[in-house]
Structures are given as C-alpha cells and as structure tokens.
Amino acid sequence: MSPTSPTANSSAYSAHGHVTFLGAGPGDPGLLTLRAVEALAGADVLIAEPDVLDVVRGHARASVSTPELTIVDDASTTAGIPVLRDAANLVMEAARSGKRVVRAVTGDPGLDGNAGQEMLVCASEGIPFEVVPGIATAVGVPAYAGVPLRDAQGTDVRFVDARSASERCWTEVGASDGTVVVSTTLETVAAAAGELVAAGRKPDTPLTVTVAGTTTRQRTWTATLGTIAQVLKQAKVLPSPEGHQPVIAVVGERSAAAQRDQLAWFESKPLFGWKVLVPRTKEQAASLSDQLRSYGAVPHEVPTIAVEPPRTPQQMERAVKGLVTGRYEWIAFTSVNAVKAVREKFEEYGLDARAFAGIKVAAVGEQTAAALVEFGVKPDLVPSGEQSAAGLLEDWPPYDPVFDPIDRVFLPRADIATETLVAGLIELGWEVDDVTAYRTVRASPPPADTREAIKGGGFDAVLFTSSSTVRNLVGIAGKPHNVTVIACIGPATAKTAEEHGLRVDVLSPEPSVHKLAEALAEFGARRRAAAVEAGEHVTRPSERRPGGRRRRTT
C-alpha cells in the first residue's frame, strides 16, 4: 500500500497532516516520476520553488492551494516586512492543520537544496513525511548534454557545489583524475575552473558547461579548464546580465568535444528550441503540440477561430431527437467541434453514447475518431486514404435499398462548411440532413506580446492547417515576419498563404496535421545538417532577424 494512501495511518494524518518532499527534476516535465505524479494528484497544498511550479502544477488538482514561497533573507528581515515566511513555516502551518502537503524542489530533495532541514522540523514535531526522489540536476543535465559521467572502467565521479566548496574540497578533486561535476553559475564557472587548475588539474582537461539543462533553452559549450573564459566571451555569453544563471560543468575526458558530437542527442533534435506557432485551440492542438515537443520544439497555441452555438437551435434539436427515434442510418462527423456540439446537446437531453445504438458512425479523420472514442463511440468508417471529405466519400458505400432500411444521413457541421460531402452523398443515393451544429467566428486577437512576436520574427515557424487559419491569423495578429518558416498542410492552404505575401517553405505530403509536423521536422533536420557540414553554428530561424542572435541564451 502506498505510504500516502488515505487509509494508511489515517488517524495520524487527519490530526497532523502529511508532507511529501518531492524532487521535480532539473526542468523537463517528462522527468517527473510516476510516484511524484501520484503524490501531486492527492495534494491539498502544493509548496513549490518558483523554478519548478510550472513543472508540477499541471499534475495537481484544480482546487490545490499554492501559497507563494518566499525565503526570508537578511535583506528582507532588515526591511521589516513581516509577511515573508520561509518554506519550513509554510509547510508546518499546512501540515498542522491536517492537510496533505507536497513540498516540491528542483532536482532531488537529498542532493539539491536544503530539504533535509525541513524534514528535521517535521520529525521534531511528529508530522509524518515521505521523500519522493527526483532526477538530480547534477545527474540529469549531463545526460541531456550528451556527457556520460562514467565508462566501462568505472571512473570515479565527484560532485562539487562551487558556492560552498572549501579549499580542502578543491584540493581533493584537483588531485583526482576522475570526473568532476560542478554546480556553479555562468559568471563564476571560469573561477571554478581556475580553482581546479590551481589544485593540480591540467589546463587542457576537457570541460563542458550547460545552461538551462533538460529544457528547450539548453545550451552547451565545450572547452578546456584553461579556455572556458575565452570561449564564453567569444560566444558573447559573458559579460551578460544573465550571468547569474546556474550551470552544470563537467570536467574530464568524457566531456571531450569529439565524444559529445556523437552523444548530444537532445540539442541535435531537428527543431530543438524552435518556437512554433500553432493557430489552433489547445484542445485541437494537443496531440500536434506533443509531436512538436518530441522534435524539440516549443509549441505556442493561438486560436484563430472561436466556436459558437448556431443562431437558431431548433434544427439541431430536431436532428438529435431524430437520432433517438430512428430517423437516420448514418451520422457523419467532419470535425472535433461537430463531435463536441452533438455531445453537448446529448448531455442537455440526458443522453449518452448508447443513443448511437443501431446507427452507423463516420469520422473524417483520426482526430475526429479519437474524439468519438473519448465520447464512448467507435466509428464504423474512417477514410483509409486522404483524411478529408473527399477521402470519406471514396470509402462511403452507395445507398442500397435491400441492405439499408433507412436512406438518411445526419451531417452536423459548421455554418461555413463546403458542399463537397453533401453533394457526394446525394450522388451516392443518400438523403442528407445538413444541419448547422456550430458557427465559426474569427477569434479575438492574441495578447500584444504574441502579436509582436508574430510580426517581429519571434517565432521560428508557423503551421497553417487550412486557408482559414491563414486569413484569420493575418487578420487578428498580422503577417508573420519573413524569417519565420511557413509550413502549409496542402496546396490550397499554400496558395492562400502566398496570396497574403508569405513565402511557403514546407508543404505537407499529405493533408494531415501530423504529416505537416513531420515535414517541418525534416526541414529542420536538413537545415541543421547543412549548417554542421558548413562548419557553422546551428541557429534557429528567429536568430536571423536583427538583434535575434543576442537573445540566444535567454
């Protein structure tokens, strides 16, 4: 049984609460453990360091309390601001009131930060607690940088925090020939390298320095102990107001440039760090955004259309009642929004998926089919080829009075849908109830900073999935900058983009959003390979705009 199960020591928990000290890893949300996700789902109070709040918040309940964590320091004490409280006080206050508390820290509770002190406070007051280990920053970051810490010979590995390292510590690691993992900052990494050289390490010992490790902002520099200061200066990383950023430096032969070139799996993803605009709602873009993330991209969803109920609901109401009374042989869904509209009408009448019994169901494509399955309906027909109205007609059977007792099809769709499917079904002998299930209207403009990024070249690519997304995005946010890569789902969408003065760089081989994302990834891979072959630094498209290169490390 899980140590935080409500049935375990329930009387003690209700009286004293319970605290879970949870390691959230170095930054990549995918590195949370299964146990961490389980603990977050049961939390009443979530107390997280600012750097990891976004990583863990999505796994907690909507009702979870997230008190702001502010560490009291000498400056704030001197200023006499009584509202500032430290982490231990926040944890204890919640636990004493009987709450289930999750205290989330960066990396691992036992290796990163000072969670041990908070555990001692819990122990002294008899408050039960548990520890959920996380991926330690000093372990996870080198793995994402392509720097293995040990090899077949079992090399010794030492971990050093440069902020608290004593002279004796530097002397010991300097005398060793093993791998040294140093936690420091951009502006102090050269000083740490100097400490190692002074303690006996050779100046030509290989060194890697990684900032923002395990995130899509990760960047790694390869140098030696003697050249790291010069390398960071030539890269225009220092001097910089960002010099306080924490870094992980790995010292040893396994961080040599030749080896890292072969092992840098994360930063060599085809769209690594690309900010990609997806003109769809979060619901529509969910699987597409996940696919883009797998290529290393940072998707940014911007809705270009809004969905509203039909102006007159009577037609839709009659059609839904007709489903129940046996008026239709088929119902055809041409979008996720159509599924949503019918589902909402069902819920309004107290119906569920059982109302589809005896009715054949068609879906225009995989995403629409997935929405139906989530509703509890397995579609009978999904196009085997092109996922479109034309593709659906290719597989749709003609009406046969012998095998089809009813000749009518219910087609719930948008008010601006084309007539392709209606005309095709009539030609196949079917009667069609073409019903407006929802209206599509142009969405409100995105926030000012998003509009500026679109027009100013802040996005590396835009995925256009229809002609309407081109027209609406330009209408509500302006035309994308000429450095932005434009990717279109098909020839008609590409033509609309060109009519709006956009240069189309990527054309999907098939009218599928996932094939479109795949085509963009292939474009990014070719672009990256060309830069590497030419001996150039790999940059993102947005870094080609004036001033873009200076923002590379933010």
C-alpha positions as CSV (number, residue, x, y, z in Angstrom):
1,M,0.0,0.0,0.0
2,S,1.2,3.5,-0.8
3,P,2.6,5.3,2.2
4,T,0.4,8.3,1.4
5,S,-2.8,6.3,0.9
6,P,-5.7,7.9,2.9
7,T,-6.1,4.5,4.7
8,A,-2.6,4.3,5.9
9,N,-2.2,5.8,9.4
10,S,-5.4,7.8,8.7
11,S,-5.9,8.9,12.2
12,A,-2.4,10.4,12.5
13,Y,-2.7,12.0,9.1
14,S,-6.0,13.7,9.9
15,A,-4.6,15.0,13.1
16,H,-1.2,16.1,11.9
17,G,-1.4,16.2,8.2
18,H,1.3,14.7,6.0
19,V,4.2,16.1,4.0
20,T,5.8,14.7,0.8
21,F,9.2,16.1,-0.1
22,L,9.2,15.7,-3.9
23,G,12.1,16.0,-6.4
24,A,10.8,17.7,-9.6
25,G,13.9,17.1,-11.6
26,P,16.1,19.6,-13.5
27,G,13.4,21.2,-15.6
28,D,12.0,18.8,-18.2
29,P,8.4,17.9,-17.0
30,G,8.8,14.5,-18.6
31,L,11.4,13.6,-15.9
32,L,8.8,13.5,-13.0
33,T,8.5,10.0,-11.6
34,L,5.2,8.1,-11.5
35,R,5.2,8.3,-7.7
36,A,5.7,12.1,-8.0
37,V,2.6,12.4,-10.2
38,E,0.6,10.2,-7.8
39,A,1.6,12.4,-4.8
40,L,0.8,15.6,-6.6
41,A,-2.7,14.3,-7.6
42,G,-3.5,13.8,-3.9
43,A,-2.1,17.1,-2.5
44,D,-4.2,19.7,-0.7
45,V,-1.4,22.2,-0.6
46,L,1.5,22.5,-3.1
47,I,4.5,24.4,-1.9
48,A,7.0,24.6,-4.9
49,E,10.1,26.5,-5.7
50,P,9.3,29.1,-8.4
51,D,11.6,27.3,-10.9
52,V,9.5,24.1,-10.7
53,L,6.0,25.3,-10.1
54,D,5.1,25.1,-13.8
55,V,6.5,21.6,-14.0
56,V,4.4,20.2,-11.2
57,R,1.2,22.3,-11.2
58,G,-0.4,20.5,-14.0
59,H,-0.5,17.2,-12.1
60,A,-2.2,18.7,-9.1
61,R,-6.0,19.1,-8.6
62,A,-7.6,22.4,-9.7
63,S,-8.5,23.1,-6.1
64,V,-5.0,22.7,-4.7
65,S,-3.7,25.6,-2.7
66,T,-0.3,27.0,-3.8
67,P,0.9,29.5,-1.2
68,E,3.7,31.7,-2.5
69,L,7.1,30.6,-1.4
70,T,9.4,33.4,-0.3
71,I,12.6,32.7,1.5
72,V,13.4,35.1,4.3
73,D,16.9,36.5,3.9
74,D,18.9,39.2,5.8
75,A,17.7,42.0,3.4
76,S,14.0,41.3,3.9
77,T,14.4,40.9,7.7
78,T,16.2,44.3,7.8
79,A,13.4,45.8,5.8
80,G,11.0,44.7,8.4
81,I,8.4,43.0,6.1
82,P,6.5,40.6,8.4
83,V,4.5,38.8,5.7
84,L,7.6,37.0,4.3
85,R,7.7,33.4,5.6
86,D,10.3,30.7,4.9
87,A,9.5,27.3,3.4
88,A,9.5,25.4,6.7
89,N,6.9,27.7,8.2
90,L,4.6,27.3,5.2
91,V,5.0,23.5,5.3
92,M,4.4,23.3,9.0
93,E,1.4,25.6,9.0
94,A,-0.3,23.5,6.4
95,A,0.6,20.2,8.0
96,R,-0.5,21.2,11.4
97,S,-4.0,21.9,10.0
98,G,-4.3,18.3,8.8
99,K,-3.5,19.0,5.1
100,R,-1.7,16.7,2.8
101,V,1.3,18.9,1.7
102,V,3.6,18.4,-1.3
103,R,6.9,20.3,-1.0
104,A,8.4,20.3,-4.5
105,V,12.1,21.1,-5.0
106,T,14.3,21.4,-8.0
107,G,16.3,18.2,-8.8
108,D,16.4,15.7,-5.9
109,P,15.4,16.5,-2.3
110,G,18.5,14.8,-0.9
111,L,21.1,16.3,-3.3
112,D,19.7,19.7,-4.4
113,G,18.7,22.4,-1.9
114,N,18.2,22.2,1.8
115,A,15.1,20.0,2.1
116,G,16.9,18.0,4.9
117,Q,16.4,20.8,7.3
118,E,12.7,20.9,6.6
119,M,12.5,17.1,7.2
120,L,14.1,17.5,10.6
121,V,11.4,20.1,11.5
122,C,8.7,17.7,10.6
123,A,10.4,14.9,12.6
124,S,10.8,17.1,15.6
125,E,7.0,17.8,15.7
126,G,5.9,14.2,14.9
127,I,4.5,15.1,11.5
128,P,4.7,12.0,9.2
129,F,6.5,12.6,5.9
130,E,8.0,10.8,2.9
131,V,10.6,11.5,0.3
132,V,10.0,11.0,-3.4
133,P,13.4,11.1,-5.1
134,G,13.8,13.1,-8.3
135,I,16.4,13.3,-11.1
136,A,19.3,15.3,-9.5
137,T,20.3,18.3,-11.6
138,A,24.0,17.2,-11.5
139,V,23.0,13.8,-13.0
140,G,20.2,14.8,-15.4
141,V,21.8,17.8,-17.1
142,P,25.0,15.9,-18.2
143,A,22.8,13.1,-19.6
144,Y,20.9,15.7,-21.7
145,A,24.1,17.3,-22.7
146,G,25.5,14.0,-24.1
147,V,28.2,13.7,-21.4
148,P,28.2,10.3,-19.7
149,L,29.7,10.5,-16.2
150,R,31.2,7.0,-16.1
151,D,32.5,4.5,-18.5
152,A,33.3,0.8,-18.6
153,Q,36.4,1.4,-16.4
154,G,34.2,2.7,-13.6
155,T,35.7,6.2,-13.4
156,D,35.4,7.9,-10.1
157,V,32.8,10.8,-10.1
158,R,32.8,13.7,-7.7
159,F,30.1,16.3,-7.2
160,V,31.0,19.8,-6.1
161,D,28.9,22.8,-5.3
162,A,31.1,25.8,-6.1
163,R,29.1,28.1,-3.8
164,S,30.1,26.2,-0.7
165,A,33.2,24.2,-1.7
166,S,36.1,24.5,0.8
167,E,39.8,24.8,-0.1
168,R,40.1,21.2,1.0
169,C,37.4,20.1,-1.4
170,W,39.1,21.8,-4.4
171,T,42.4,20.2,-3.4
172,E,40.9,16.7,-3.3
173,V,39.1,16.9,-6.6
174,G,42.1,18.7,-8.2
175,A,44.3,15.8,-7.2
176,S,41.9,13.2,-8.7
177,D,41.8,12.2,-12.3
178,G,38.1,11.2,-12.2
179,T,35.1,13.1,-13.5
180,V,34.1,16.3,-11.6
181,V,30.6,17.7,-11.8
182,V,30.5,21.3,-10.7
183,S,27.3,23.2,-9.8
184,T,28.0,26.9,-10.4
185,T,26.9,29.9,-12.4
186,L,27.8,31.3,-15.8
187,E,29.8,34.2,-14.4
188,T,31.7,32.0,-11.8
189,V,32.4,28.9,-13.9
190,A,35.8,30.3,-15.1
191,A,36.7,30.9,-11.4
192,A,35.8,27.3,-10.6
193,A,37.9,26.1,-13.5
194,G,40.8,28.2,-12.1
195,E,40.4,26.5,-8.7
196,L,40.7,23.1,-10.3
197,V,43.9,24.1,-12.2
198,A,45.4,25.6,-9.1
199,A,44.7,22.3,-7.3
200,G,46.5,20.3,-9.9
201,R,44.2,19.6,-12.8
202,K,45.9,20.2,-16.2
203,P,44.6,23.3,-18.1
204,D,43.9,21.2,-21.2
205,T,41.4,19.0,-19.3
206,P,38.1,18.9,-21.4
207,L,35.2,20.7,-19.9
208,T,31.5,21.2,-20.9
209,V,29.3,23.9,-19.5
210,T,25.5,23.5,-19.8
211,V,22.9,26.2,-19.0
212,A,19.1,25.6,-18.7
213,G,19.8,21.9,-18.8
214,T,16.9,19.4,-19.9
215,T,14.8,22.3,-21.2
216,T,14.4,23.5,-24.8
217,R,16.6,26.6,-23.8
218,Q,19.5,24.3,-23.1
219,R,22.8,25.3,-24.5
220,T,26.2,23.6,-24.0
221,W,29.7,24.9,-24.6
222,T,32.8,22.7,-25.0
223,A,36.2,24.0,-23.9
224,T,39.0,23.2,-21.5
225,L,39.7,24.3,-18.0
226,G,42.2,26.9,-19.4
227,T,40.0,28.2,-22.3
228,I,36.4,28.3,-20.9
229,A,36.6,32.0,-20.0
230,Q,37.7,32.8,-23.6
231,V,35.1,30.5,-25.1
232,L,32.2,32.2,-23.2
233,K,33.5,35.6,-24.2
234,Q,33.8,34.7,-27.9
235,A,30.3,33.3,-27.8
236,K,29.1,36.7,-26.4
237,V,27.6,34.9,-23.4
238,L,29.6,36.9,-21.0
239,P,29.6,39.6,-19.8
240,S,25.8,39.5,-19.5
241,P,23.1,40.3,-17.0
242,E,22.2,36.6,-17.4
243,G,25.5,35.7,-15.8
244,H,23.7,34.5,-12.6
245,Q,22.1,31.6,-14.4
246,P,23.0,28.2,-12.8
247,V,25.1,25.9,-14.9
248,I,26.4,22.3,-14.6
249,A,30.1,22.0,-15.6
250,V,31.5,18.5,-16.3
251,V,35.3,18.1,-16.1
252,G,37.0,15.0,-17.6
253,E,37.8,13.2,-20.7
254,R,34.2,12.0,-21.3
255,S,33.2,15.7,-21.9
256,A,35.7,15.9,-24.9
257,A,34.2,17.7,-28.0
258,A,34.7,14.7,-30.3
259,Q,32.7,12.4,-28.0
260,R,30.0,14.9,-27.3
261,D,29.4,15.5,-31.0
262,Q,28.2,11.9,-31.2
263,L,26.3,11.8,-28.0
264,A,24.5,15.2,-27.9
265,W,21.1,13.6,-28.6
266,F,18.9,16.3,-27.0
267,E,20.3,19.5,-28.6
268,S,20.5,17.8,-32.0
269,K,16.8,17.2,-32.3
270,P,15.6,18.6,-35.6
271,L,13.5,21.5,-34.2
272,F,15.5,22.0,-30.9
273,G,14.4,25.2,-29.3
274,W,12.2,26.3,-32.2
275,K,9.2,28.4,-31.1
276,V,6.4,27.1,-33.3
277,L,3.1,28.9,-33.7
278,V,0.1,26.6,-33.9
279,P,-3.0,28.5,-34.9
280,R,-5.4,26.1,-33.2
281,T,-7.1,25.9,-29.8
282,K,-5.4,23.9,-27.0
283,E,-8.0,21.1,-27.4
284,Q,-7.4,20.8,-31.2
285,A,-3.6,21.2,-30.9
286,A,-2.9,18.8,-28.0
287,S,-1.6,15.8,-30.0
288,L,0.1,18.1,-32.6
289,S,1.9,20.0,-29.8
290,D,3.0,16.8,-28.2
291,Q,4.5,15.7,-31.6
292,L,6.3,19.1,-31.9
293,R,7.8,18.7,-28.4
294,S,9.2,15.3,-29.4
295,Y,11.2,17.1,-32.1
296,G,12.5,19.6,-29.5
297,A,10.2,22.5,-30.4
298,V,8.3,24.8,-28.1
299,P,4.7,24.9,-29.4
300,H,2.6,28.1,-28.8
301,E,-1.2,27.7,-29.5
302,V,-3.1,30.7,-30.8
303,P,-6.8,30.1,-31.6
304,T,-7.7,31.8,-34.9
305,I,-11.4,30.9,-34.8
306,A,-14.0,30.7,-32.0
307,V,-16.8,28.2,-31.9
308,E,-20.3,29.4,-31.0
309,P,-23.8,27.7,-30.9
310,P,-26.0,28.1,-34.0
311,R,-28.2,31.2,-34.0
312,T,-31.3,29.0,-34.2
313,P,-31.0,25.8,-32.2
314,Q,-34.3,24.2,-33.4
315,Q,-32.8,22.4,-36.4
316,M,-30.1,20.8,-34.2
317,E,-32.7,19.8,-31.6
318,R,-34.9,18.1,-34.2
319,A,-31.9,16.2,-35.6
320,V,-30.8,14.9,-32.2
321,K,-34.3,13.7,-31.5
322,G,-34.3,12.0,-34.9
323,L,-31.2,10.0,-33.8
324,V,-33.2,8.6,-30.9
325,T,-36.3,7.8,-32.9
326,G,-34.5,6.0,-35.7
327,R,-34.7,8.6,-38.5
328,Y,-31.1,8.1,-39.6
329,E,-29.0,5.2,-41.0
330,W,-25.7,7.2,-40.7
331,I,-24.2,10.2,-38.8
332,A,-21.1,11.8,-40.3
333,F,-18.7,13.9,-38.2
334,T,-16.4,16.1,-40.1
335,S,-14.6,17.8,-37.2
336,V,-13.9,17.5,-33.5
337,N,-16.1,20.5,-33.0
338,A,-19.0,18.6,-34.5
339,V,-18.5,15.8,-32.0
340,K,-18.4,18.4,-29.2
341,A,-21.6,20.1,-30.4
342,V,-23.6,16.8,-30.6
343,R,-22.1,15.6,-27.2
344,E,-23.2,18.9,-25.5
345,K,-26.7,18.5,-27.0
346,F,-26.8,14.9,-25.8
347,E,-25.9,16.0,-22.2
348,E,-28.5,18.7,-22.4
349,Y,-31.2,16.0,-23.0
350,G,-29.7,13.5,-20.5
351,L,-28.5,11.2,-23.3
352,D,-25.2,9.3,-23.6
353,A,-23.3,7.2,-26.2
354,R,-25.9,4.5,-26.0
355,A,-28.2,6.7,-28.2
356,F,-25.9,5.7,-31.2
357,A,-27.0,2.1,-31.0
358,G,-28.1,0.9,-34.4
359,I,-26.7,3.9,-36.2
360,K,-23.5,3.8,-38.4
361,V,-21.0,6.5,-37.4
362,A,-18.4,8.0,-39.8
363,A,-15.4,10.2,-38.9
364,V,-13.5,12.4,-41.4
365,G,-10.1,11.6,-39.8
366,E,-8.1,10.2,-36.9
367,Q,-8.5,13.2,-34.6
368,T,-12.3,13.2,-35.0
369,A,-12.4,9.5,-34.5
370,A,-10.4,9.9,-31.3
371,A,-12.9,12.5,-30.0
372,L,-15.7,10.0,-30.7
373,V,-13.9,7.2,-28.9
374,E,-13.5,9.5,-25.9
375,F,-17.3,10.0,-26.1
376,G,-17.7,6.2,-26.0
377,V,-18.4,5.7,-29.7
378,K,-16.3,3.6,-32.0
379,P,-16.7,4.9,-35.6
380,D,-17.7,2.4,-38.3
381,L,-16.0,4.4,-41.1
382,V,-12.8,6.4,-41.2
383,P,-11.1,7.2,-44.5
384,S,-8.5,4.7,-45.5
385,G,-6.7,7.3,-47.6
386,E,-7.0,11.1,-47.5
387,Q,-8.4,12.4,-44.3
388,S,-10.9,14.9,-45.8
389,A,-14.5,15.0,-47.1
390,A,-13.2,13.7,-50.5
391,G,-11.4,10.8,-48.7
392,L,-14.5,10.0,-46.7
393,L,-16.6,9.8,-50.0
394,E,-14.1,7.4,-51.5
395,D,-14.9,4.8,-48.9
396,W,-18.6,5.7,-48.3
397,P,-21.0,2.9,-49.6
398,P,-23.8,3.8,-52.0
399,Y,-27.3,3.6,-50.7
400,D,-28.7,0.0,-51.2
401,P,-32.5,-0.3,-50.5
402,V,-32.0,-4.0,-49.8
403,F,-29.4,-3.7,-47.1
404,D,-30.1,-0.1,-45.9
405,P,-33.6,0.2,-44.2
406,I,-33.2,3.9,-43.9
407,D,-31.8,6.2,-46.6
408,R,-31.0,9.3,-44.5
409,V,-27.7,10.7,-43.2
410,F,-27.3,13.3,-40.3
411,L,-24.5,15.7,-41.1
412,P,-23.8,18.1,-38.1
413,R,-21.2,20.6,-39.2
414,A,-20.0,24.2,-39.3
415,D,-22.0,27.0,-40.8
416,I,-19.2,27.7,-43.3
417,A,-18.5,24.1,-44.4
418,T,-18.1,23.3,-48.1
419,E,-20.8,21.4,-50.0
420,T,-18.4,18.6,-51.1
421,L,-19.6,15.9,-48.7
422,V,-23.3,16.8,-49.1
423,A,-23.2,16.6,-52.9
424,G,-21.2,13.4,-52.9
425,L,-23.6,11.7,-50.5
426,I,-26.6,12.7,-52.6
427,E,-24.8,11.3,-55.7
428,L,-24.4,8.0,-53.9
429,G,-28.2,7.9,-53.4
430,W,-28.5,9.2,-49.8
431,E,-30.8,11.8,-48.4
432,V,-28.8,14.3,-46.2
433,D,-30.0,16.4,-43.3
434,D,-27.3,19.1,-43.5
435,V,-27.5,20.7,-40.0
436,T,-25.6,23.7,-38.6
437,A,-24.2,22.3,-35.3
438,Y,-22.0,25.3,-34.6
439,R,-20.8,28.6,-36.0
440,T,-17.2,29.6,-36.6
441,V,-16.2,33.2,-36.0
442,R,-12.9,34.9,-36.0
443,A,-11.2,34.7,-32.6
444,S,-10.2,37.7,-30.6
445,P,-6.6,39.0,-31.2
446,P,-3.9,37.3,-29.1
447,P,-2.0,39.2,-26.4
448,A,0.1,42.2,-27.5
449,D,3.4,40.3,-26.9
450,T,2.3,37.4,-29.1
451,R,1.3,39.8,-31.9
452,E,4.6,41.5,-31.7
453,A,6.4,38.1,-31.8
454,I,4.5,37.2,-34.9
455,K,5.2,40.4,-36.8
456,G,8.7,40.8,-35.4
457,G,10.2,37.4,-36.1
458,G,9.9,36.0,-32.6
459,F,8.5,32.7,-33.9
460,D,10.7,30.2,-35.8
461,A,7.8,28.6,-37.7
462,V,4.1,28.7,-38.2
463,L,1.9,25.7,-39.1
464,F,-1.1,26.6,-41.2
465,T,-3.7,23.8,-41.3
466,S,-6.2,25.4,-43.6
467,S,-6.8,28.5,-45.7
468,S,-9.0,30.0,-43.0
469,T,-6.2,29.8,-40.4
470,V,-4.0,31.9,-42.8
471,R,-6.7,34.5,-43.3
472,N,-7.7,34.6,-39.6
473,L,-4.2,34.8,-38.2
474,V,-3.2,37.6,-40.5
475,G,-6.5,39.3,-39.7
476,I,-6.2,39.1,-35.9
477,A,-2.4,39.3,-35.4
478,G,-0.7,40.5,-38.6
479,K,1.6,38.9,-41.1
480,P,4.4,36.6,-39.9
481,H,8.0,38.1,-40.3
482,N,9.9,37.0,-43.4
483,V,12.4,35.0,-41.3
484,T,9.6,32.7,-40.0
485,V,9.4,29.3,-41.7
486,I,5.9,28.9,-43.2
487,A,4.5,25.3,-43.3
488,C,1.2,24.5,-45.0
489,I,-0.9,21.4,-44.9
490,G,-1.7,21.4,-48.7
491,P,-1.7,23.3,-52.0
492,A,-4.9,25.3,-51.3
493,T,-3.5,26.5,-48.0
494,A,-0.2,27.3,-49.6
495,K,-1.9,29.3,-52.3
496,T,-3.8,31.3,-49.7
497,A,-0.5,32.0,-47.8
498,E,1.2,33.2,-51.0
499,E,-1.7,35.5,-51.7
500,H,-1.1,37.1,-48.4
501,G,2.6,37.7,-49.3
502,L,4.0,34.7,-47.4
503,R,6.9,32.5,-48.6
504,V,5.9,28.9,-48.2
505,D,8.9,26.8,-47.1
506,V,7.3,23.5,-46.2
507,L,4.4,21.7,-47.8
508,S,2.9,18.5,-46.2
509,P,3.0,15.5,-48.5
510,E,-0.5,14.5,-47.2
511,P,-3.4,16.6,-45.8
512,S,-2.6,15.6,-42.2
513,V,-1.5,17.8,-39.3
514,H,0.9,15.1,-38.1
515,K,2.4,14.7,-41.6
516,L,2.8,18.5,-41.6
517,A,4.7,18.5,-38.3
518,E,6.8,15.6,-39.7
519,A,7.6,17.6,-42.8
520,L,8.6,20.6,-40.7
521,A,10.9,18.4,-38.6
522,E,12.5,17.1,-41.8
523,F,13.1,20.7,-43.0
524,G,14.7,21.5,-39.7
525,A,16.9,18.4,-39.9
526,R,18.2,19.3,-43.4
527,R,18.8,22.9,-42.2
528,R,20.8,21.7,-39.2
529,A,22.8,19.2,-41.3
530,A,23.7,22.0,-43.8
531,A,25.0,24.2,-41.0
532,V,27.1,21.4,-39.5
533,E,28.5,20.5,-42.8
534,A,29.5,24.1,-43.5
535,G,31.1,24.3,-40.1
536,E,28.7,27.0,-38.9
537,H,26.9,27.3,-35.6
538,V,23.4,25.9,-35.7
539,T,20.9,28.7,-35.3
540,R,17.1,29.0,-35.2
541,P,15.3,31.0,-37.9
542,S,14.3,33.7,-35.4
543,E,18.0,34.3,-34.7
544,R,18.5,35.7,-38.2
545,R,16.4,38.7,-37.5
546,P,18.1,41.9,-36.4
547,G,19.0,41.6,-32.7
548,G,17.9,37.9,-32.6
549,R,21.3,36.5,-32.1
550,R,21.8,38.5,-28.9
551,R,18.8,36.7,-27.3
552,R,20.1,33.3,-27.8
553,T,20.8,32.4,-24.2
554,T,17.6,33.7,-22.6
